[in-house]
Amino acid sequence: MNFKMNGSTYSLYSEYNATYVVDCGEPNVPVNGTVAVSNDTTYGAEVYFACDTGFRLEGNASSVCQLSGQWEPGTPICQIVGNYSFRR
């Protein structure tokens, strides 16, 4: 990168035009839950989490793809509600 004098101000420019796509990939699915992904997983995309019947969401119900390539906030947890018992 170089600095270029432009009148009395300085502007930063690059000799190369490059486009970078930040893709967070598929988000983690909470155990006993689901995640709804829009048609893309790139910067700014949002996903929504839900829990199966008998479980409640602990954490945020959505995450957004950040410039770091990570979903923030992270994957929530689905906690069992009440005294459900599961038989094998």
C-alpha positions as a printed Julia matrix, in Angstrom:
88×3 Matrix{Float64}:
   0.0     0.0    0.0
   1.1     3.51  -0.7
   0.11    6.96   0.41
  -0.94    9.36  -2.28
  -1.09   13.13  -1.91
  -4.5    14.44  -2.87
  -4.63   18.2   -2.49
  -3.92   18.95   1.15
  -5.11   15.56   2.44
  -3.7    12.07   2.29
  -5.64    9.07   1.09
  -4.68    5.42   1.28
  -4.86    3.34  -1.86
  -3.78   -0.08  -2.95
  -2.1    -1.04  -6.17
  -4.27   -4.18  -6.27
  -8.02   -4.4   -6.3
  -8.96   -7.4   -4.2
 -12.24   -8.6   -2.82
 -12.31  -10.88   0.18
 -15.37  -12.9    1.11
 -15.69  -13.81   4.76
 -17.61  -17.07   5.13
 -18.42  -18.38   8.62
 -19.46  -21.8    7.31
 -22.36  -23.77   8.7
 -23.09  -22.87  12.35
 -23.14  -25.52  15.06
 -26.54  -27.03  15.79
 -27.46  -27.13  19.48
 -27.99  -30.62  20.91
 -31.77  -31.19  21.04
 -32.31  -28.19  18.78
 -32.25  -26.82  15.27
 -30.71  -23.94  13.36
 -32.31  -22.08  10.45
 -29.69  -20.81   7.98
 -30.54  -18.26   5.31
 -29.24  -18.91   1.82
 -25.76  -17.74   2.77
 -23.2   -17.95   5.57
 -21.08  -14.94   4.67
 -20.36  -11.75   6.64
 -23.55  -10.18   7.98
 -25.71  -13.29   7.54
 -27.94  -14.2   10.49
 -29.03  -17.63  11.7
 -31.79  -18.55  14.15
 -31.82  -21.27  16.8
 -34.74  -23.2   18.3
 -35.08  -26.13  20.7
 -37.02  -29.34  20.38
 -40.22  -29.87  22.37
 -39.41  -30.33  26.04
 -36.32  -28.11  25.89
 -35.8   -24.37  26.38
 -33.21  -22.15  24.77
 -30.46  -20.79  27.02
 -28.49  -18.13  25.21
 -29.25  -16.01  22.19
 -31.83  -17.11  19.65
 -29.72  -15.77  16.75
 -26.11  -15.33  15.68
 -24.5   -13.11  13.03
 -21.47  -13.93  10.86
 -18.65  -11.56  11.87
 -15.6   -10.31   9.95
 -13.55  -12.71  12.08
 -15.26  -15.63  10.31
 -17.03  -16.66  13.53
 -20.7   -16.75  14.47
 -21.37  -14.36  17.35
 -22.77  -14.86  19.83
 -21.99  -18.55  19.91
 -24.31  -21.54  19.82
 -26.92  -21.56  22.6
 -27.79  -24.58  24.74
 -31.12  -26.43  24.83
 -31.9   -27.35  28.44
 -34.52  -29.9   29.39
 -37.68  -28.41  30.88
 -39.39  -29.88  33.94
 -39.14  -33.54  34.85
 -39.16  -35.15  31.44
 -37.77  -38.66  31.45
 -36.57  -40.46  28.4
 -36.83  -44.2   27.96
 -34.55  -46.28  25.85
